[in-house]
Amino acid sequence: MDPDMPETPSGPALPVVVIAGRPNVGKSTLFNKLAGRRAALVADTPGVTRDRKDAEAMLRGRAVRLVDTAGLEESAPESLYGRMRASSESAIVVADLVLFVIDARAGVTSADEHFAAWLRRHGRPILLVVNKAEGRAGSNAALEAYSLGLGEPVAVSAEHGEGLADLMREIAERLPPAPRAEAEHERPLKLAIVGRPNAGKSTLLNRLLGEERMITGPEPGLTRDAVAVRFSDAQGPIELVDTAGLRKRARVDEGLEKMSTSATIEALKMAEVVVLAVDALECELGRGLHEQDLQIARLIEREGRACVIAMTKWDAVADRDRARKQVSDRLEASLSQLKGIPVVTLSGLTGQGVDKLMPAVRRAHEVWNMRVATGALNRWFETALERHQPPLVEGRRLKLRYVTQAKARPPTFIIFGTRAEQTPDDYQRYLSNTLRETFDMPGTPIRLLFRGTKNPYADE
């Protein structure tokens, strides 16, 4: 082991995760985000990092030693940049996992290709990270990184905190097996309760825990920070986060409330399953789900998290059939991207129906983790194309050739074909809906990515 990688006082050396890549792709920003503090200097000027820097971090229940390295550059060994590269290489040779970072905005460069080949020769496990991939457009741009031959890329925006939960999960899964004592300790399911102020979130949490853990009352906004607690159900441990109520952005004006909202959104991003608490009394009296409830549900979908709707205060609802229909109609009309989302009616105050919540959460978690067998996926694809052939685009019919599942959590599929990236939205929805129905994936976000293949005769 490298002398710069000391053992922890309490036991054997931590697994080493090294962040590498050419200059100015955001390695130090990513290092700080994963470390949870400003451990490395960050600036727009390339080459700020010269000596490698390390920090301990906890990623999805695994303690690791993160190492930030200087930008990889081709230089003479005796030069400053040559010595910086040698320092980076000495970290890479002892790494349990190398995060090879590229810049989504710049695309795959010749330098990226050169250092990808250089890293492969070292024989260390590599996870390809595409940084500066903000929003859905960034995720699509990340598909270009497949050309490096390093497997499935993980799209993140270290600066904006997007994709970090998925990255942490991928890192934890690729590390060497944990020591026996750690391996026997089950990882908890990450669960968050979100909703508008006074929707009954804290009362529900107290009922799940069987104690008055959170302050509750009629005043909206009692919970100001995201509060994490642990408990267990019949299937294992759960880490549950109660959050501050989310209001419309225009109404969030005080500094403390802004911080509370940020903490809530961060808790949502770190969760695997999110329970959206909805006031059933308002559903009965009004027109179903409030627009702000739908906005929160759309945020959950954009973050790719499994979702369960909890209709709280059910004990006080007089016309229950009306309340159910109001919610069902609103979901059908305004939340088709989460078709089949489970709805549980309950009362945190009396305990009525609360026993149905965790089975629904566990089922949503299973669907969110689902992987479809390749043979079954291909049969679905062939049948879907036969029933409704791809449309004409600019007078030519799209040729969609094959599909593969890139990952789970949420289920993500890539469809390849000639000009596949031009597939119209309505046909994308058709494929997504039939995929959901065929493999029984209610309520979970489904990601369908379309990647065009080059026609070798196009230039002739």
C-alpha positions in Angstrom: 0.0 0.0 0.0 1.2 3.5 -0.8 2.5 5.3 2.3 0.1 8.2 1.4 -2.8 5.9 1.9 -2.7 5.2 5.7 -4.7 2.6 7.5 -7.5 3.8 9.7 -6.8 3.5 13.4 -9.7 1.3 14.0 -9.0 -1.4 11.4 -7.7 -2.3 7.9 -7.1 0.2 5.2 -10.2 1.7 3.6 -11.0 0.9 -0.1 -9.3 3.6 -2.3 -11.4 5.5 -4.8 -9.2 7.7 -7.1 -10.7 10.5 -9.2 -8.8 11.0 -12.5 -9.1 12.8 -15.8 -7.7 15.5 -17.9 -7.5 19.1 -16.4 -10.6 21.2 -15.7 -13.2 18.5 -16.1 -14.4 19.1 -12.5 -12.5 16.5 -10.5 -12.0 18.6 -7.4 -15.6 19.8 -7.4 -16.7 16.2 -7.5 -14.2 15.3 -4.8 -15.6 18.0 -2.5 -19.2 16.8 -3.1 -18.4 13.2 -2.4 -16.3 14.1 0.6 -19.1 16.3 1.9 -16.9 19.3 2.6 -14.6 21.7 0.8 -11.5 19.5 1.0 -9.9 20.7 -2.3 -9.5 24.1 -3.9 -11.8 24.7 -6.9 -11.3 27.3 -9.7 -12.0 27.7 -13.4 -8.3 27.8 -14.0 -6.9 24.4 -15.2 -4.2 22.8 -13.1 -5.2 24.1 -9.7 -4.7 20.6 -8.2 -1.1 19.6 -8.3 -0.5 17.2 -5.4 -3.1 14.5 -4.9 -5.4 15.0 -2.0 -7.3 12.4 0.0 -10.2 12.4 2.4 -12.4 9.9 4.1 -16.0 9.7 3.0 -19.1 7.6 3.7 -20.8 6.5 0.4 -24.0 4.6 0.7 -22.9 2.9 3.9 -19.3 2.2 2.8 -16.4 4.1 4.3 -13.8 4.9 1.6 -10.7 6.9 1.0 -11.2 9.4 -1.8 -8.2 10.6 -3.7 -8.2 13.7 -5.9 -5.5 13.8 -8.5 -3.9 16.3 -10.9 -5.1 16.5 -14.4 -3.7 13.9 -16.7 -1.5 15.5 -19.4 1.1 14.3 -21.9 4.4 15.9 -20.8 8.1 15.0 -20.3 8.7 13.0 -17.1 11.0 15.7 -15.6 8.6 18.6 -16.2 6.1 19.8 -13.6 3.2 18.3 -15.5 5.1 15.1 -16.0 5.7 14.9 -12.2 2.1 15.6 -11.5 1.1 12.8 -13.8 3.5 10.4 -12.1 1.9 11.3 -8.8 -1.5 10.6 -10.2 -0.3 7.3 -11.6 1.1 6.2 -8.2 -2.4 6.7 -6.8 -4.1 4.8 -9.6 -2.0 1.7 -9.3 -3.3 1.1 -5.7 -6.9 2.1 -6.4 -9.7 -0.2 -5.8 -11.8 1.9 -8.2 -10.9 4.7 -10.6 -13.5 7.4 -11.4 -12.5 8.5 -14.9 -14.1 11.9 -15.3 -14.8 13.6 -18.6 -16.6 16.9 -19.5 -20.1 16.5 -21.1 -20.0 20.0 -22.5 -16.7 19.3 -24.4 -17.7 15.8 -25.5 -15.2 13.0 -25.9 -11.8 14.5 -26.8 -8.7 12.8 -28.2 -7.1 13.3 -24.8 -10.0 11.4 -23.2 -9.5 8.6 -25.6 -5.7 8.5 -25.0 -6.0 8.4 -21.2 -8.9 5.9 -21.3 -6.6 3.5 -23.1 -3.8 4.4 -20.7 -6.1 3.6 -17.7 -7.1 0.3 -19.2 -3.5 -0.8 -19.4 -3.2 -0.4 -15.6 -5.9 -3.1 -15.1 -7.8 -1.3 -12.3 -11.6 -1.2 -12.1 -12.9 1.9 -13.9 -16.2 3.8 -13.5 -16.8 6.3 -16.3 -18.2 9.6 -14.9 -19.6 12.3 -17.3 -19.5 15.6 -15.4 -21.2 18.9 -16.2 -24.2 16.9 -17.6 -27.0 19.2 -16.3 -30.6 18.1 -16.9 -32.0 15.6 -19.3 -30.0 17.0 -22.2 -26.8 16.3 -20.4 -27.9 12.7 -19.9 -28.4 12.3 -23.6 -25.0 13.9 -24.3 -23.4 11.4 -21.9 -24.3 8.6 -24.4 -21.3 9.6 -26.5 -19.1 8.4 -23.7 -19.9 4.8 -24.6 -17.4 5.1 -27.4 -14.5 5.1 -24.8 -15.2 1.4 -24.2 -15.3 1.8 -20.4 -18.8 0.5 -19.9 -21.9 2.5 -18.9 -21.2 6.1 -18.1 -22.8 7.8 -15.0 -23.9 11.4 -15.8 -23.6 13.9 -13.0 -23.3 17.6 -12.4 -21.0 18.0 -9.4 -21.5 21.7 -9.3 -25.3 21.4 -9.1 -25.4 18.1 -7.2 -27.3 16.2 -9.9 -26.7 12.5 -10.2 -24.5 12.2 -7.1 -26.8 9.7 -5.3 -26.7 7.4 -8.3 -22.9 7.8 -8.5 -22.4 7.0 -4.8 -24.5 3.9 -5.3 -22.5 2.7 -8.3 -19.2 3.3 -6.4 -20.5 1.3 -3.4 -21.5 -1.6 -5.6 -18.2 -1.8 -7.4 -16.0 -1.8 -4.3 -14.3 -5.0 -3.1 -16.5 -7.1 -0.7 -16.8 -5.4 2.7 -15.1 -7.0 5.7 -17.3 -9.7 7.2 -18.6 -7.5 10.1 -19.7 -4.8 7.6 -21.1 -7.2 5.1 -23.4 -8.8 7.6 -24.8 -5.4 8.5 -27.8 -4.9 6.1 -27.9 -1.6 4.2 -31.1 0.2 5.1 -33.7 1.2 2.5 -33.5 5.0 2.0 -37.0 6.5 2.5 -38.1 10.1 2.5 -41.5 11.6 3.4 -42.2 14.8 1.5 -45.2 17.0 0.9 -46.7 20.4 1.4 -46.7 22.0 4.9 -49.2 20.5 7.4 -49.8 17.4 5.2 -49.3 15.1 8.2 -45.7 14.0 7.5 -44.4 14.2 11.0 -47.5 12.6 12.5 -47.0 9.7 10.1 -43.4 9.3 11.0 -44.2 9.2 14.7 -46.8 6.5 14.0 -44.3 4.4 12.0 -41.7 4.7 14.9 -44.2 4.2 17.6 -43.0 7.2 19.5 -43.3 11.0 19.5 -40.0 11.5 17.7 -41.1 14.7 15.8 -43.0 17.8 17.1 -46.4 17.9 15.6 -49.3 20.4 15.7 -51.8 22.3 13.6 -49.3 25.0 12.7 -47.8 24.5 9.3 -44.0 24.5 9.0 -43.1 23.0 12.4 -40.4 20.8 10.8 -37.6 23.0 9.6 -34.8 20.6 8.8 -34.6 17.1 7.2 -34.5 14.7 10.2 -33.2 11.2 9.7 -34.2 8.3 11.9 -33.8 4.5 11.7 -36.3 1.7 12.3 -37.0 -1.7 10.9 -39.9 -3.6 9.4 -40.3 -7.3 8.7 -37.8 -7.1 5.8 -35.0 -5.2 7.3 -33.7 -1.7 8.3 -35.0 1.5 6.9 -33.5 5.0 7.1 -36.4 7.4 7.1 -36.1 11.1 6.6 -38.9 13.5 7.6 -38.7 16.8 5.7 -39.9 20.4 5.9 -43.0 21.1 3.8 -42.4 22.2 0.2 -44.2 25.4 -0.8 -44.4 27.2 -4.1 -41.1 28.8 -4.9 -42.7 32.3 -5.0 -43.7 31.9 -1.4 -40.3 30.8 -0.2 -38.7 34.1 0.8 -37.1 33.8 4.3 -33.5 32.6 4.5 -34.3 29.8 7.0 -37.1 28.5 4.8 -34.9 28.5 1.8 -32.4 26.4 3.7 -35.2 24.0 4.8 -36.4 23.7 1.2 -32.9 22.9 0.1 -32.5 20.2 2.8 -35.8 18.7 1.7 -34.8 18.5 -2.0 -31.4 17.1 -1.0 -33.1 14.4 1.1 -35.4 13.5 -1.8 -32.3 13.1 -4.1 -30.6 10.8 -1.6 -33.7 8.6 -1.2 -34.6 5.4 -3.0 -38.3 5.6 -2.3 -40.3 8.8 -1.6 -43.6 8.9 0.2 -45.6 11.9 -1.0 -47.9 12.8 1.9 -51.2 14.4 0.6 -53.9 15.9 2.8 -57.0 13.7 2.0 -59.4 16.3 3.5 -58.3 18.8 0.8 -58.7 16.1 -1.8 -62.3 15.5 -0.7 -63.2 19.2 -0.6 -61.3 20.4 -3.6 -60.5 18.9 -7.0 -58.2 16.1 -6.0 -54.5 16.6 -5.8 -53.3 20.2 -5.3 -51.1 21.5 -8.1 -48.2 21.8 -5.7 -48.6 18.1 -4.9 -48.3 17.3 -8.6 -45.2 19.5 -8.9 -43.6 17.6 -6.1 -44.5 14.3 -7.7 -42.9 15.5 -11.0 -39.8 16.4 -9.1 -39.7 12.9 -7.7 -40.0 11.5 -11.2 -37.3 13.8 -12.6 -34.9 12.6 -9.9 -35.7 9.0 -10.9 -37.0 7.9 -7.5 -39.8 5.4 -6.7 -42.9 7.0 -5.3 -45.8 6.1 -3.1 -48.7 8.5 -2.4 -50.0 8.5 1.2 -53.4 10.1 1.6 -53.2 11.3 5.2 -56.0 12.3 7.7 -58.2 9.6 6.2 -60.0 9.1 9.5 -61.5 12.6 9.0 -62.8 12.1 5.4 -66.5 11.7 5.2 -67.0 11.0 1.4 -64.2 8.5 0.8 -65.3 7.4 -2.6 -65.3 11.0 -3.8 -61.8 11.6 -2.4 -60.4 8.5 -4.1 -62.0 9.3 -7.4 -60.7 12.9 -7.2 -57.2 11.7 -6.7 -57.4 8.9 -9.3 -58.7 11.2 -12.0 -56.0 13.9 -11.3 -53.2 11.3 -11.4 -54.5 9.9 -14.7 -54.8 13.3 -16.3 -51.6 15.0 -14.9 -49.1 12.3 -13.9 -49.0 9.8 -16.8 -45.2 9.5 -16.5 -45.8 7.6 -13.2 -48.8 5.6 -14.4 -50.0 3.1 -11.8 -48.4 4.9 -8.8 -49.6 3.2 -5.6 -51.9 5.2 -3.3 -52.3 4.3 0.4 -55.1 5.8 2.5 -54.1 6.2 6.2 -54.3 8.2 9.3 -51.1 8.9 11.2 -53.2 10.1 14.1 -55.2 6.9 14.7 -52.9 4.4 12.9 -55.7 3.4 10.5 -54.1 2.0 7.3 -50.5 2.7 8.3 -49.8 -1.0 8.2 -50.3 -0.9 4.4 -47.7 1.7 3.8 -44.4 -0.2 4.2 -45.5 -3.2 2.0 -46.3 -0.6 -0.7 -42.9 1.0 -0.2 -41.1 -2.4 -0.4 -43.0 -3.3 -3.6 -42.2 0.1 -5.1 -38.5 -0.5 -4.2 -38.6 -3.9 -5.9 -40.0 -2.4 -9.1 -37.4 0.4 -9.0 -34.7 -2.2 -8.8 -36.1 -4.4 -11.5 -33.9 -5.9 -14.3 -35.7 -7.5 -17.2 -34.3 -10.6 -18.8 -32.7 -10.0 -22.2 -34.8 -12.6 -24.0 -38.1 -11.2 -22.6 -37.0 -7.7 -23.4 -36.3 -8.6 -27.0 -39.7 -10.3 -27.4 -41.5 -7.3 -26.0 -39.6 -5.0 -28.4 -40.4 -7.2 -31.5 -44.1 -7.3 -30.5 -44.3 -3.6 -29.9 -42.8 -2.8 -33.3 -45.1 -5.2 -35.0 -48.2 -3.8 -33.3 -47.3 -0.2 -34.1 -44.4 0.3 -36.5 -42.1 3.2 -36.0 -43.3 6.4 -37.7 -42.0 8.3 -40.7 -39.7 11.2 -40.0 -38.9 13.5 -42.8 -40.4 11.0 -45.3 -38.3 8.1 -44.1 -39.3 5.4 -41.6 -37.2 5.0 -38.5 -35.4 1.7 -38.1 -35.3 0.7 -34.5 -33.1 -2.4 -34.3 -32.6 -3.5 -30.7 -33.0 -2.6 -27.0 -30.9 -3.2 -23.9 -31.4 -2.4 -20.3 -28.5 -0.1 -19.2 -29.3 -0.2 -15.5 -32.0 -0.4 -12.8 -32.9 2.2 -10.1 -34.8 3.5 -12.0 -35.2 1.0 -14.9 -33.3 2.5 -17.8 -33.3 1.2 -21.4 -31.4 2.2 -24.5 -33.0 1.7 -27.9 -30.6 1.6 -30.9 -31.4 2.2 -34.5 -30.9 4.3 -37.6 -31.9 7.9 -36.6 -33.3 6.5 -33.3 -32.6 9.8 -31.6 -35.4 11.4 -33.9 -38.1 9.2 -32.4 -41.2 11.4 -31.8 -42.4 11.9 -28.3 -45.7 10.1 -28.9 -44.0 7.0 -30.1 -41.6 7.2 -27.1 -44.6 7.3 -24.8 -46.2 4.3 -26.6 -43.0 2.2 -26.0 -42.7 3.3 -22.4 -46.4 2.5 -21.6 -46.3 -0.9 -23.3 -43.0 -1.7 -21.5 -44.5 -0.7 -18.2 -47.6 -2.9 -18.8 -45.7 -5.9 -20.1 -43.3 -6.2 -17.2 -45.7 -4.9 -14.5 -43.7 -1.8 -13.4 -46.4 0.5 -12.0 -45.5 3.9 -10.6 -41.8 3.9 -11.1 -40.0 6.2 -13.5 -38.9 4.5 -16.7 -36.0 6.0 -18.7 -36.0 5.3 -22.4 -32.9 6.6 -24.2 -32.6 6.5 -28.0 -29.2 6.2 -29.7 -28.7 6.4 -33.4 -26.4 4.1 -35.3 -24.4 5.3 -38.3 -25.4 3.9 -41.7 -22.1 2.8 -43.4 -23.6 3.5 -46.9 -24.9 7.0 -46.0 -22.1 8.8 -47.8 -22.2 6.8 -50.9 
